Amino acid sequence: MSVEAQARAPETPLRQVTEIDCRNPATGETLGTLPAATPAEVQEAVERARAAQKQWAQSSFRQRRAVLRRMLQSILDDVDELCAAVVADSGKTWENALLGEVMPVCNKIRWIIRYGEKHLRSESVPSGLLKHKKGRIEYRPLGVVACIVPWNYPFQNIFGSLVAPLMAGNAVVLKASEAVAWSTQRFRRVFEEALVAEGFPAETVQIINGYGETGAALVRSRVQKILFIGSVGNGRKIIEGSAEHLTPVVMELGGKDPMIICDDAHLEQAVHSALSGCFINLGQNCIASERLIVQAGIFDRFVEEVTRIAGDMRQGVPEQPGTLDVGAMTTPQQVRIVDELVRDALASGARALVGGRLPEGASGSFYPPTVLVDVTPEMRIAREEVFGPVMLIMRAADDAEAVRIANAIDFGLQSSVFSRDRKRAERIAAELEAGATCINDFGLCYLNQDLPFGGVKYSGFGRMNGRDGLRAYTNPKAVLSDRFPVAVPQRLYPVGAGDYAKARNGIRLLFATGWRQRFKSLLSLMRGNRASGATQSTR
């Protein structure tokens, strides 16, 4: 659920690279190489998925749940092995791999098993004026769904993206980021074994690896829908490519989330939520609390507490659980982006109370937890997505100024408000321009699978999670059928001399807002019918 690379970062050239060099970002160790899929191989994968989907689309909800249950059990059985793959490929800690990747996926699969059929089965609707008819909506599969996902959550981005379209009856072709391609070899076994065990083709879900040209080929491969999770710049490219075949898209393009801490907030609750919001996964999180907007009455105490805790955080190579607070960043490129933005902020008047500089002699992709104060809304770091372990603390005089600062940028994904006054918190939340607001907590809107997940403004459009996230991968097909086995022909031709007047009076009778006009229309309609009958009797 996050952003792949900043729009200003150097773009991967669209040239055919035949191999992906996979490395452990914490140690620099080579994990191995994998082939990069060519455009022809991408198209072949889509065609295999298209063929497999014909059988999968005919499956019952019971059969789909059985596949998902096997996936869930496989994850639980092999959780340590899966976490090891995440740690080696991404550089994050074991605890973050478990709680930030495996747990949300298990939560989502369980929710879809329990509620997927409820939101996807045919739904009866009123037939309005057509009392002799019955209306229903059928949520039909689209076909093949393409998912293009980033590197920050290698396990969660894959499984969190594929299970909803799979439950809706679609096949999935997913392009994982080349930065975490190594772990996809282990992850694909989870769904392939589950599908085959239940009698369905393994090609119903496929992972392809590659660079920019691989993703571009997938976008133009005539799939029926595209989910893209990544940067604004790359999102624009996806939309350009999708226009070729008018392929609909869901865009989750990251954020610059505000966390407003009112002067009456519970200090300990706000401090630990801020630490989580900024330093989980070293800030490589689309819903990271990138801007802490702290009111003057609590500012000094808040800064003192977060500085104390952040300054004691342990960082290093995550060799085993329980030894570190934070690990490495996933790509060297992102380290450079973070360092550039921090340097710019310091040159513009910000102060680093913790961190703020690259570690000396580190062989891996490390950037230390950093706390910056004296940050102003005009600084680049306050407007551009950092996607790194940097806590930006901004001062606000009151609620109105806090809301102005929060809304004054182009992103609008998630947000948080902390206040002991429930009405005050709700009032502030209602004014925030975001896809979601979490009151007195961080990030839990995403964990609640009944809530839709997505953003406004540059944070994207379309929704993941919940009912809306499931139905996003369907064609809501309208069906109108007979209520009674009686034929009632709609006679429109030939047009009679009095038909217009009858229709006008009929419309007034049905839709007039006052009873007098309805009564007059009824009388006019009756007179017209009598006149019509008299005319016919004289013929």
C-alpha positions, 0 to 999 in steps of 0.5 A: 500500500505505498509509493514506489519512487518519487516523481523527481527520481531518475526514471528507469529507461525503457530498454530491455534488461534481461536480468534482475540483480537481487541484493539484500539492502541491509548487507549489500549481499547478492541474493541471485539473479532473475530473468526480466520478462519481455513484452512478448512474455508479458502478453503470453502471461496475460493470455494464459490468465485469460484462458484460466479465468474462464474456468475460475469465473465459473467457480462458486463462492464456496470454491473461492473461499476454499482457495483463500483458506488454503492460502491463509493456512499456508501463510500461517504454517510458513510464517517464519519462512515468509518473514525471512524472505521479506527481511532479506529482500527489503531490509526491514526488521522481523517484527515489521515483516510480521506485523506490517506485512503478514498480519494485514494480509491475514486480516484481509483474507479472513475478511474476504472469506467471511464477507466476500460473498455478501458483497458480490452476490446478486442484489435485488433492487426496486423496479420503480414504476415497472411493477410487473418487472424485477430488478437486480444487479449482478456483480460479474467478473471483469476478466484479467486484472493487472496489478503493478505494485511497489517495493516497500511492502513486498509481501503485503503489496502482492497479496493485498492486491490480488485477493480481492480481484481473485474473490470477484472471479478474475484472473490476476497478472501482477508485476512486482517491483524489480527491487524486491523480485527475489522474494516473489519466488517464495510468495508465488507458491502460496497461491499456486499450490492453493489453486492447484489443490482445489482443481484450478489452473495455477495460471489464474494468478501469475507474478511477472518480474521486470523493469519499466518496459515490463510494466508498460507491456502489461498496461497495454496488454488488453487486460480488463482493469489495472491497479497501480500503487506507486508514484504520481509521475509513474501513475501518469504514465500508467494512465497514458498507457491505459488510454490505448485500450480505454482500460479502467484504473485504480490509482493509489499514489501515496501521500503526505499525511498530516497528524494534527496534535491538539493542545488537549491531546493525551501526550503519551498516546500522541507521542507513540502514535507519531513514532509509529506513523513516522518510523514504521518501515523506516517511513517507507509507507504511503500512509506515513505521518509525514507532517506532525502539526503540533499546537503550541500548548503541547509543543515543547513536551511533545518534542522532548518526548519524541526526541528522547525515544527516537534518539535511542532507536537501534538500527542495523542489519536485521539478523534475528527478531528482538534486536533492532527497532528499525532496519535498512531502507529498501533501495539506495535511490530512496536513501539519496532522495531522503538525504537530499530533502533533509539537507535542503530543509536544514539549509532552509532553517530547519534543525535536526534534533535527532539524526539528519545525516547519512551514517558513516561507513555503512555498507547497506542502504541506511538512513537514521531515524530523524527528527526535524523542528522549525519546519515551515510549510514552504519548505520542499520537505513539507510539500514533497513526499519523503518516504523515509524515516523523517519526523517533520514537526510543524507548529500551529497556533490553533485548530484553524491554522492546523487545518490550513497547513494540513490541506495546503498541499496536493496530497490527500490520502490519510490523516490523524487528529488527536484531542481528548475533546470528541466534538473538537476532533470530529470537527477538525476531521470533517475539514481535512481533505483526505480519503480517511481520518483516524481519530486518536490513533494512526493507520487503523483505517487501513486495518479495518477492512470494512472501510474503503482505502484510497485518496483524493487529489494527487493521492489517486482515485478508486478504492481498495478494501471493503465492499467498494474495493471488492466491487471495483473488480466487477461489472455491475450488470443490471438485469430486469426480468418479468415478475409475472408470466404475462406479456404486456406489450409496450405499444408505441406505434403507430402514433395516434393524434391524442398520444402526446396529450395522454403522455403529458397528463400521465407524466403530470399525474405520476410526478407532480409535487402537489395533489391539485395538479395530480387530480387535474391531470387525472381528470384530463387523462380520463376525458382524453380516454373517453374522447378516444373511445367515442371516436373509435366507436363511430368508426 
